[in-house]
Amino acid sequence: MFTGIVQGTGCVQSIEIGPVVTMGIQIPSTDGLEIGASVSIDGVCLTATSVDEAVTFDIIPETLERTTLGSLSPGSSVNVERALKFGDELGGHLLSGHIMGTAEILTVENQDYTIKCSSEMAEFIQEKGFIAVDGISLTVGVTDGLGCFEVHIIPETLRLTTLGSKGIGDLVNIEIDAMTQAIVETTKRLMANKEV
């Protein structure tokens, strides 16, 4: 589990292509990190397969297709968050690192971003609800109900994450708040049963 409070950025060092893609990423700190530990990379929960100067992660094709990780190259910067430990402060909201899909940045004005996701995700995005954009815990501003929504970013978040370097047309990973997903899906099932 993660909180969406990004601890810093990492840098992709290497990419090896095989049955899976093995990516080496230099992260802000490897203190206490062990093989098998979960690390959020741009919001995607990955498992450390080796820990050295760079940490390696194996990434399956499904993850590459569903997220922005397939577009990374050596030198790319990524958001990094280590897994939540018992007793840690929960400053954002609980995240699993399971990305629903990607979305496109439509506008950037000062610290206000307008982002468009697919219509399949639109019903889960509620004004003042939680959302994770590239692993960053954010509160949804205005939404049109069709997939466009606004987020307002504080300067500290722009400083600590990769979001400040992204612009119009760039894709970001989206994780919807799990509680919102459960409520919407349950309501849809109940309504469908009433109509039968």
N, C-alpha and C positions, 0 to 999 in steps of 0.2 A: 504494500500500500504506500501511497505517496500523498503529499499535501498540496502540491502545486506551487510551493514556495521554492523556486529555482535557487540552487545554491551557488550557481556560477555557470560559466560556459566552458566547454571542452573543445578540443580540436581533433578532427579526423586525421589520423596519421597514416593509415593503410587500409586498403580494401582488397581482399582476396576472393575471387569468384570461383565457386565450386558447386557442389550440390546445394550448399547454402552459402551465403555471403558472410565472410568473416571480416569484421570491421575492427580496427584498432583505434581507440580514442584516448587521447590524453585528457584526463579529467582533473578538476581542481585539487582533489585529495583522494588518495587511496588508503588512508589510515583506517585500519580495521576491516578493509574490504577483502572478502574471501571469494574464492571460486564458488560459483553457484549463487552468489548474492544478486539481488535485483537492483538495477539502476535504471532510472528514467532518462532516456535520451530523446530530446524534443518531444517529451510526453509519452514515448513508447517504452513499455516495460521490457527490458532486455536482461539476460542472464550473463554474468561475467564468466567467461570460459578460461581466462588467464589474467593474472594481475602482475604487471611489471611497470615499466615507465609509462606504457600505454596499457589500457585494459581492453581485452578483446571480447567481442560479442558475436555469436552466430545468429544470422537473421534469415528466416525462411522466406520463400517467395511470396506467401500470403501477406506477410508483414510489409515486404517491399512494395507490393501492389496497393495496399490499403493506406499506406503512409507516405510521407515525404522522404523516408530514409533511402529509397532507391535513387534519389536525385543527388545524394551527397557525393563528394569527391574529396581526395586528400586536401587538407587545408580548410575544409568547411568547418564553420563554428556551429556548435550545438548546445542546447540547454541541458544542464545536468542536475538531477536530484537523486540523492541516495535514498534508499528505502527508509520508511518511517520505523523507528525503534520504539518499543514500549517505554512510555514515560516522556517521549519527545513532545514538544509543544505542537499543537495542531493549529497552525496559523492560517491555512487556506481552507480547503475542503478535501474530503477523502477522495482519492483517485486510484484507479486500478492500473492505469497505464495501458488500457485496452482501447485503442483508437477506433472511433466509429467511421471516420473517413477524413478527407481533406477538404479545405475550403479556401477560397481565393480572397485576397485583400483587394477591395475595390477602391477605397480612398484612404488617404492618410492626411489628416489636418492637425498639426501640432501633436497632441497626444491622443487624438481621437481616431480610431480605426473603424472603418466599415468593412465587414467581412460577409461573404456570401457562401453558404453551404448548400448542399443538395436538398431537394424537396423532401427526401426521406428523413433528413435530420431536422427539418424546420419545425415539426410539431413538438419537438423536445426543447426548443429554445424559447424560454419565457423571460420577459422583462424582469429584471432584478434577480433572475435565477443564476446559478453557477454554471460556468463553462471552463474548460481548459483549452487554451490555445498554445500549441507547442509545449505543453506541459505546465503552462503558467495559469494559476488559479485566478479567474477574472469574474467580475459581475457583469451580466448582460445589461446594456442600456436599452435604447429603443430597438424594437424588432418589428419587421413588417409582417411576420407570420408566414412568410413565403421562403425564408431562408437567409434573408439579409438581417444583420444585427450589428449594433455598435458596441464597442468596448472603449473605455476611457483608461488610459495607462498613466500611472504616476511616473515621474522622472526616475525614481529609484529602480523601478521594474525595467525601464528602458536601459538603464545603466548595467544592470546585472544579467540581462538576458540578450538573446539575439533579435528580439522583436524590433528594436530600434534600427536595425540594419535592413529590415525588410520593407518592401514598398509595394506599390500597385502592381497587381498581377502575380505576386508571389503566393505560393501555397503554404498553408499551415495545417498542422494536425489538430483534429478536434476530438475531445472526449466530453461527452455529455454527462452531467451529474446523474449518478446511478439512481438516486431516489426519484428524480424527475422521470427518468426512463420507466421505472417500475410503476409509478402512478399513471402515466399516460398509457402504457401498455395494458394495465389492469382495467382502466376506464374503457378503453377500446373494446376489450373482451366482454366486459359487462354490457356495454351498449349493443354489441353484436348479438349477444345472447338474448337481449330484450326484443330485438327485431325479429328473431326467429319464431 
